[in-house]
């Protein structure tokens, strides 16, 4: 799906450009890797943003990026409805790198020819380098690159030359050195491309002449200045969940505005064992950040009593969270600003942006940082404070560490907003919550003891709404099974089940069966994503 970035977001990018001095822009044509390109550029410590392919040359001129990257995409450039960029982009005198579809579009718009290939090329391919300079400096000859295309360039535009080829693709990398226009038929941003990052560095540093100024320290200093200038002496409300996003946000805001920040932690009863207590104690006693604790466990349980459909669970939990949050904001308020842990993927994947017509500031319509469900009532108007909205998840973790957030929070596994309620398949009851909470604690306790916590993207237990026969102490039992879900992943978009040592699985299983009442069987989920999902609901 192609991203739709509106004029207001382009204007915001212009502001960011002024603050960060240098940036690269990725024009998205519907590629699944557009965000990954942006992340790879950020890894070179140069700021990058993803914008729609509809962004005009004039808008880009206003942004004045050091370079432009055209992403891949699912279309063929010769299709009648194929997405196209503004052809005036080629006259901006800004270096451009086209990736896959982006390269083919460059070729077609500049007078070359793209046709259906006799033989498509998908997966790994060996790259033979014909010109080892400029874009391909330090890219090893015969290195593996990741291909994914059914079309090929059959005729180059005037001024272009071939930089590299593969057995199936004569134009695997091309360049017009004079105009600083480059194209690659492979995906340098994916991990399967062995020298992909070297190529990206060449484009960023040598061709676009960027400096590595996008650092954690620079971001923190800039964000504190922005928050202070925006908020002034007004009060800010933050819904604290204990996750890395909201915790990093709390630390950052407290450093910027001190006691003008009020954190509210709503305990809906679906957190993991000991987490609510540890969260409040850590923030208040260790870091002297005041947290308003709200015990709403009974309210949430009542709302989902008897509910078995997972979407209905999420909806009811989200609705109740909004009700409680609204009540607490009125009790503790008034507040002028609502702080949200919105991240950059939220910005480029969501069009839920409302602007106050008088002030031009964004107004809250969704709570994204806590539950990712539901929306605030339209008459509950806050101006938003979202200092993390420029960052990817890995960048948030770096910021958290740099401002003193404990590693146990920074490295915390992702945890769904509805919590254990969606790790209990079917109806949620106090008994089932206690069973799952105890089993889940054992999973985390054991991987911590083995020093393996950071080896997993997530590691947790799931409770099934069935019972099976077992034997314990020569007695027949009829109890619940627990499913172990331990997975590895880079970003949660895809995931694989972890190849856990048998001894660890045995220890976890023995502890759960012996220590958790109501469980007599433990099974291990070996389903990857896709076809499965990480969570069961």
C-alpha distance (Angstrom), angle and dihedral (degrees) to the residues before:
residue distance angle dihedral
X1 . . .
X2 3.77 . .
X3 3.76 116.8 .
X4 3.79 118.3 -115.5
X5 3.80 110.3 -147.7
X6 3.78 113.8 -178.6
X7 3.79 129.3 -145.0
X8 3.81 91.6 -100.7
X9 3.79 89.5 59.8
X10 3.79 91.5 49.1
X11 3.80 88.3 51.8
X12 3.81 89.7 50.2
X13 3.81 88.4 50.9
X14 3.78 88.0 54.6
X15 3.81 89.4 55.8
X16 3.81 90.1 49.2
X17 3.78 89.2 49.1
X18 3.77 90.4 57.7
X19 3.80 91.8 49.1
X20 3.79 97.6 45.0
X21 3.82 97.2 36.5
X22 3.79 95.7 -149.9
X23 3.78 131.2 47.8
X24 3.78 144.4 155.0
X25 3.80 123.3 -139.3
X26 3.80 125.0 -144.0
X27 3.81 113.7 -156.2
X28 3.79 106.4 -151.6
X29 3.81 121.8 -140.4
X30 3.79 95.7 178.2
X31 3.79 99.8 -73.9
X32 3.78 120.1 157.7
X33 3.81 86.3 -140.1
X34 3.83 101.2 54.5
X35 3.80 93.5 102.8
X36 3.78 89.3 46.1
X37 3.82 90.7 55.7
X38 3.80 88.6 53.4
X39 3.80 91.2 49.2
X40 3.80 92.3 50.0
X41 3.80 90.7 52.8
X42 3.79 90.2 48.3
X43 3.83 86.9 54.5
X44 3.81 87.3 64.1
X45 3.84 86.5 57.5
X46 3.79 92.5 -111.2
X47 3.79 120.0 123.5
X48 3.82 117.7 -114.7
X49 3.77 137.4 179.3
X50 3.80 135.7 -166.6
X51 3.81 116.7 -131.9
X52 3.79 133.8 173.4
X53 3.79 119.2 -87.4
X54 3.81 84.6 -120.2
X55 3.80 90.8 71.1
X56 3.80 105.0 122.1
X57 3.77 127.6 -127.3
X58 3.80 88.9 -114.9
X59 3.81 91.3 55.0
X60 3.79 89.4 49.4
X61 3.78 90.1 48.9
X62 3.81 88.3 55.9
X63 3.80 90.9 50.6
X64 3.80 90.8 46.7
X65 3.82 95.8 -159.4
X66 3.80 120.2 -170.8
X67 3.80 89.8 -127.4
X68 3.80 144.5 1.2
X69 3.79 127.5 -140.5
X70 3.80 121.8 -162.5
X71 3.80 109.5 -150.4
X72 3.75 129.9 -140.3
X73 3.79 122.4 -99.3
X74 3.80 144.7 -176.6
X75 3.82 97.3 -106.6
X76 3.79 134.3 88.0
X77 3.79 114.0 -121.2
X78 3.81 92.2 -132.2
X79 3.83 93.1 57.4
X80 3.79 114.2 111.9
X81 3.82 92.7 -123.7
X82 3.80 96.9 38.4
X83 3.84 113.0 139.9
X84 3.79 113.7 -108.5
X85 3.77 133.7 -169.3
X86 3.79 125.2 -131.3
X87 3.86 104.0 -79.1
X88 3.80 89.5 -142.7
X89 3.81 86.6 74.2
X90 3.80 88.2 82.5
X91 3.81 89.4 61.6
X92 3.81 97.4 52.5
X93 3.79 93.4 91.0
X94 3.83 88.6 -129.1
X95 3.84 120.4 130.6
X96 3.82 112.5 -104.2
X97 3.80 129.9 -162.6
X98 3.81 117.5 -166.8
X99 3.80 117.3 -158.5
X100 3.83 117.5 -157.9
X101 3.82 103.5 -54.5
X102 3.80 87.6 20.4
X103 3.80 90.6 57.5
X104 3.79 92.5 47.0
X105 3.80 91.6 49.6
X106 3.80 90.2 50.4
X107 3.80 90.4 51.9
X108 3.81 94.3 47.6
X109 3.81 96.1 46.2
X110 3.80 91.7 48.1
X111 3.81 94.6 51.8
X112 3.79 104.5 -89.4
X113 3.81 128.7 121.6
X114 3.82 131.1 -108.2
X115 3.80 120.4 -173.7
X116 3.75 140.6 171.1
X117 3.78 107.2 -80.6
X118 3.78 120.5 -120.5
X119 3.76 86.0 -133.1
X120 3.79 125.5 20.7
X121 3.76 121.7 -137.5
X122 3.79 121.3 -138.7
X123 3.77 130.0 167.0
X124 3.79 128.0 2.2
X125 3.81 121.0 4.3
X126 3.80 133.4 173.3
X127 3.81 112.7 -115.6
X128 3.80 117.6 -141.1
X129 3.79 109.9 -158.8
X130 3.81 118.5 -142.1
X131 3.83 97.2 173.8
X132 3.83 113.8 29.3
X133 3.81 95.1 -172.1
X134 3.78 135.8 91.6
X135 3.83 108.6 1.1
X136 3.82 93.7 18.3
X137 3.79 99.1 44.7
X138 3.83 109.0 139.7
X139 3.82 90.8 5.6
X140 3.79 104.1 131.3
X141 3.77 119.3 -122.8
X142 3.82 111.8 -112.0
X143 3.80 90.9 17.7
X144 3.79 117.1 151.4
X145 3.80 119.6 -101.6
X146 3.79 129.3 -178.6
X147 3.83 114.7 -114.0
X148 3.79 128.8 -167.3
X149 3.81 113.6 164.7
X150 3.80 142.8 114.0
X151 3.82 95.2 -172.2
X152 3.79 128.4 66.0
X153 3.78 138.9 -165.6
X154 3.81 107.9 -107.8
X155 3.79 99.8 172.8
X156 3.79 127.3 29.0
X157 3.82 123.8 -139.7
X158 3.78 118.2 -111.0
X159 3.80 112.4 -75.1
X160 3.82 95.8 26.2
X161 3.78 127.6 114.2
X162 3.78 135.6 -174.3
X163 3.80 116.7 -99.2
X164 3.82 99.0 177.3
X165 3.80 143.7 -4.0
X166 3.80 141.5 -168.1
X167 3.79 130.9 -147.4
X168 3.81 90.6 -90.5
X169 3.81 102.3 28.8
X170 3.80 121.1 57.1
X171 3.82 92.6 -172.3
X172 3.80 103.9 45.7
X173 3.83 92.7 143.1
X174 3.80 127.4 13.8
X175 3.80 138.4 176.7
X176 3.76 145.4 -170.4
X177 3.80 94.7 -157.8
X178 3.78 95.0 -172.4
X179 3.82 94.5 55.5
X180 3.83 93.4 33.5
X181 3.80 93.1 -123.5
X182 3.79 115.9 148.4
X183 3.79 137.5 176.1
X184 3.80 136.9 -172.0
X185 3.79 126.1 -169.2
X186 3.81 91.6 -152.9
X187 3.81 134.2 64.7
X188 3.83 109.9 -104.0
X189 3.81 91.0 177.3
X190 3.82 97.2 67.6
X191 3.80 122.8 87.2
X192 3.81 91.2 -121.5
X193 3.83 90.2 68.9
X194 3.80 102.2 85.9
X195 3.81 98.4 -156.7
X196 3.78 96.9 24.1
X197 3.79 95.1 116.1
X198 3.82 90.6 50.1
X199 3.81 88.8 55.9
X200 3.81 91.5 48.0
X201 3.80 90.6 49.6
X202 3.80 90.0 51.5
X203 3.78 90.9 53.8
X204 3.81 94.6 43.8
X205 3.81 100.1 42.7
X206 3.79 107.6 24.8
X207 3.78 104.9 28.1
X208 3.83 99.7 32.6
X209 3.81 92.5 32.0
X210 3.82 94.0 -136.6
X211 3.78 126.5 166.3
X212 3.84 122.8 -139.2
X213 3.81 96.3 -110.5
X214 3.83 100.4 132.6
X215 3.81 96.7 97.6
X216 3.78 134.1 152.4
X217 3.79 91.9 -115.7
X218 3.80 92.7 51.5
X219 3.80 90.9 48.6
X220 3.82 93.4 51.2
X221 3.79 93.3 49.3
X222 3.80 92.2 46.1
X223 3.82 93.3 47.2
X224 3.81 93.4 50.9
X225 3.80 90.4 51.9
X226 3.82 91.3 48.3
X227 3.82 94.3 48.3
X228 3.80 93.5 48.3
X229 3.79 92.0 47.8
X230 3.81 92.9 47.8
X231 3.80 101.0 41.2
X232 3.78 100.6 36.8
X233 3.80 108.1 173.9
X234 3.84 95.4 -23.9
X235 3.82 126.2 118.7
X236 3.81 124.2 -106.4
X237 3.82 128.0 -154.7
X238 3.80 122.7 -152.9
X239 3.80 128.8 -174.2
X240 3.80 102.3 -141.3
X241 3.80 117.2 -154.8
X242 3.80 100.6 170.3
X243 3.80 93.0 -115.7
X244 3.78 122.5 126.5
X245 3.82 94.5 -100.4
X246 3.78 99.4 52.5
X247 3.82 92.5 36.5
X248 3.79 92.9 52.0
X249 3.79 88.8 46.6
X250 3.81 91.3 51.2
X251 3.80 92.1 51.0
X252 3.79 92.7 46.7
X253 3.80 94.3 47.6
X254 3.79 93.0 45.2
X255 3.78 89.5 53.6
X256 3.81 89.5 50.0
X257 3.83 103.0 41.8
X258 3.82 107.6 7.8
X259 3.81 115.5 -161.8
X260 3.81 92.5 7.6
X261 3.80 83.8 83.7
X262 3.80 120.3 84.7
X263 3.82 117.5 -169.4
X264 3.79 120.1 -159.4
X265 3.78 121.1 -164.1
X266 3.81 113.1 -165.8
X267 3.80 110.4 -160.4
X268 3.79 104.6 -153.9
X269 3.80 92.9 175.9
X270 3.79 96.1 -109.6
X271 3.80 99.2 97.1
X272 3.79 124.2 114.3
X273 3.79 122.0 -92.7
X274 3.83 114.6 -64.3
X275 3.84 92.7 -6.0
X276 3.84 99.8 116.6
X277 3.80 92.5 49.3
X278 3.79 94.2 45.2
X279 3.79 92.6 46.7
X280 3.80 95.7 53.5
X281 3.80 93.2 42.3
X282 3.80 93.3 48.6
X283 3.79 95.4 49.7
X284 3.76 98.0 41.2
X285 3.80 104.5 35.8
X286 3.78 102.6 29.0
X287 3.80 102.1 32.2
X288 3.81 101.1 22.7
X289 3.79 93.2 -130.1
X290 3.79 109.4 142.7
X291 3.80 115.3 -125.9
X292 3.78 123.7 -169.3
X293 3.82 104.4 -143.1
X294 3.81 115.5 -151.5
X295 3.81 117.9 -169.7
X296 3.80 104.6 -153.8
X297 3.81 98.8 151.1
X298 3.78 97.2 123.2
X299 3.80 92.4 47.6
X300 3.79 93.4 54.3
X301 3.80 94.5 44.3
X302 3.78 89.7 51.4
X303 3.80 91.1 51.4
X304 3.81 94.4 55.9
X305 3.81 99.0 34.4
X306 3.80 108.5 138.9
X307 3.82 93.8 3.5
X308 3.81 115.1 134.8
X309 3.81 103.6 165.0
X310 3.84 109.2 96.5
X311 3.80 95.3 -144.7
X312 3.78 91.0 50.5
X313 3.81 89.1 50.7
X314 3.79 91.4 53.2
X315 3.78 92.2 46.2
X316 3.80 94.5 50.4
X317 3.79 93.8 44.0
X318 3.78 90.5 49.6
X319 3.79 93.0 47.8
X320 3.80 92.4 49.5
X321 3.78 91.5 47.2
X322 3.79 89.6 55.5
X323 3.79 91.6 49.7
X324 3.80 92.8 50.5
X325 3.79 92.5 43.6
X326 3.80 91.8 50.8
X327 3.81 91.7 50.2
X328 3.80 92.2 49.4
X329 3.79 94.0 46.2
X330 3.80 90.0 54.9
X331 3.79 92.3 45.2
X332 3.80 94.5 49.6
X333 3.81 98.7 31.5
X334 2.86 173.5 68.5
X335 3.80 96.8 160.8
X336 3.78 128.1 176.6
X337 3.80 97.2 -166.9
X338 3.78 137.3 43.6
X339 3.80 116.7 -156.0
X340 3.80 115.8 -144.4
X341 3.78 130.0 -174.3
X342 3.79 92.6 -134.9
X343 3.80 110.8 163.3
X344 3.79 129.8 -156.2
X345 3.83 95.3 -99.1
X346 3.83 86.9 57.4
X347 3.80 89.4 54.4
X348 3.78 97.1 50.9
X349 3.81 95.9 38.7
X350 3.79 98.9 45.1
X351 3.77 132.6 65.0
X352 3.81 92.6 -170.8
X353 3.78 94.5 119.9
X354 3.79 120.2 136.5
X355 3.77 121.9 -176.2
X356 3.78 127.1 -155.8
X357 3.83 102.7 -123.4
X358 3.82 92.3 -145.8
X359 3.79 101.2 45.9
X360 3.80 101.4 21.7
X361 3.81 89.9 -132.0
X362 3.79 124.9 134.4
X363 3.80 115.2 -101.9
X364 3.80 124.9 -149.3
X365 3.77 118.0 -104.7
X366 3.80 98.2 150.6
X367 3.77 139.1 38.5
X368 3.78 100.8 -137.3
X369 3.77 100.2 159.5
X370 3.79 98.8 63.0
X371 3.77 115.2 27.9
X372 3.78 109.1 -2.2
X373 3.77 86.9 -140.3
X374 3.75 135.3 97.6
X375 3.78 128.2 4.8
X376 3.76 138.6 -107.8
X377 3.80 116.9 -101.3
X378 3.80 110.7 -90.3
X379 3.80 91.7 -122.7
X380 3.82 91.4 57.3
X381 3.78 95.9 84.2
X382 3.78 121.4 -175.1
X383 3.75 128.2 163.2
X384 3.79 109.4 -123.3
X385 3.78 129.5 -116.5
X386 3.82 108.5 -165.4
X387 3.81 110.4 161.0
X388 3.83 92.7 160.4
X389 3.79 94.9 56.9
X390 3.82 91.3 101.1
X391 3.81 93.3 56.8
X392 3.78 139.7 87.2
X393 3.80 119.0 -140.4
X394 3.79 95.0 -98.1
X395 3.82 89.5 51.5
X396 3.81 90.6 52.0
X397 3.79 89.4 55.6
X398 3.81 90.6 52.0
X399 3.81 90.8 49.9
X400 3.80 90.5 48.5
X401 3.78 92.2 53.8
X402 3.79 92.8 45.4
X403 3.82 93.6 55.4
X404 3.80 95.5 45.8
X405 3.79 104.7 -93.5
X406 3.84 108.5 157.5
X407 3.79 116.0 -103.7
X408 3.79 90.7 -123.5
X409 3.81 88.5 66.5
X410 3.81 97.2 36.4
X411 3.81 91.5 52.2
X412 3.81 94.0 39.3
X413 3.79 113.0 135.9
X414 3.81 115.2 -112.8
X415 3.78 110.7 -89.0
X416 3.82 124.0 -164.7
X417 3.80 117.8 -115.0
X418 3.82 93.7 -121.5
X419 3.80 86.7 51.1
X420 3.78 121.2 -166.4
X421 3.80 90.5 -4.4
X422 3.81 89.8 82.8
X423 3.78 93.7 41.5
X424 3.80 88.5 62.0
X425 3.77 104.9 76.2
X426 3.78 109.3 -140.0
X427 3.79 125.1 -5.3
X428 3.80 119.2 13.4
X429 3.80 115.1 -136.9
X430 3.82 132.7 167.9
X431 3.81 89.7 -109.5
X432 3.79 93.3 52.5
X433 3.80 91.6 45.5
X434 3.79 90.8 54.4
X435 3.80 91.9 48.4
X436 3.79 93.8 49.6
X437 3.80 94.4 41.6
X438 3.82 91.0 55.0
X439 3.82 93.9 44.7
X440 3.78 92.8 46.8
X441 3.80 90.7 50.8
X442 3.81 90.7 55.4
X443 3.82 91.4 52.2
X444 3.81 92.1 53.0
X445 3.80 93.6 40.3
X446 3.80 93.3 54.6
X447 3.81 97.3 46.4
X448 3.81 88.0 47.7
X449 3.80 91.7 51.7
X450 3.81 89.7 50.1
X451 3.82 91.2 49.3
X452 3.80 89.9 -120.0
X453 3.82 101.9 115.7
X454 3.80 93.5 107.3
X455 3.81 91.7 47.6
X456 3.80 89.7 76.9
X457 3.79 134.1 62.2
X458 3.78 87.2 -150.5
X459 3.78 135.7 -5.4
X460 3.78 120.5 -176.5
X461 3.79 148.5 129.8
X462 3.81 130.4 -104.6
X463 3.81 125.1 -156.6
X464 3.80 118.1 -143.2
X465 3.83 121.5 -149.8
X466 3.81 92.8 -128.0
X467 3.79 135.5 85.3
X468 3.77 130.9 -139.6
X469 3.78 135.2 -166.1
X470 3.80 119.3 -99.5
X471 3.77 140.9 161.8
X472 3.81 122.2 -125.0
X473 3.81 122.7 167.8
X474 3.82 91.4 -9.4
X475 3.78 88.2 -57.6
X476 3.79 126.4 117.4
X477 3.81 112.8 -118.3
X478 3.75 131.3 -165.3
X479 3.79 107.1 -164.2
X480 3.80 146.8 137.3
X481 3.80 126.4 -73.9
X482 3.80 120.0 -132.2
X483 3.80 119.9 -144.9
X484 3.80 117.8 -147.6
X485 3.82 115.1 -145.6
X486 3.81 114.3 -170.8
X487 3.78 115.2 162.4
X488 3.80 141.4 171.0
X489 3.79 124.0 -142.9
X490 3.80 143.4 147.9
X491 3.78 98.9 -139.2
X492 3.80 109.0 -5.5
X493 3.81 92.5 -106.8
X494 3.80 89.7 103.9
X495 3.79 126.4 12.3
X496 3.77 141.9 -179.0
X497 3.78 130.2 -151.4
X498 3.79 111.5 -103.2
X499 3.80 119.7 -110.1
X500 3.80 92.9 -129.7
X501 3.82 120.0 -171.3
X502 3.79 110.4 -100.6
X503 3.80 91.4 -127.8
X504 3.80 90.6 59.7
X505 3.80 92.4 48.2
X506 3.79 89.4 48.9
X507 3.80 92.6 51.1
X508 3.81 93.1 48.0
X509 3.80 91.5 47.4
X510 3.79 93.7 48.6
X511 3.78 93.1 48.5
X512 3.79 94.5 48.2
X513 3.81 94.4 48.2
X514 3.80 92.6 45.8
X515 3.81 100.5 38.8
X516 3.80 105.0 34.1
X517 3.79 117.0 71.9
X518 3.78 113.4 -138.2
X519 3.83 97.5 31.0
X520 3.80 126.1 100.2
X521 3.81 103.6 157.2
X522 3.83 137.4 47.3
X523 3.82 124.2 -165.4
X524 3.82 132.2 -178.0
X525 3.81 123.6 -129.3
X526 3.83 110.1 -136.8
X527 3.81 96.9 177.5
X528 3.80 119.1 124.8
X529 3.81 126.6 -147.9
X530 2.97 109.1 -85.0
X531 3.00 115.4 56.5
X532 3.81 89.9 28.3
X533 3.78 129.0 33.8
X534 3.79 127.3 -120.7
X535 3.79 93.9 -115.5
X536 3.80 120.5 48.5
X537 3.80 93.3 -134.5
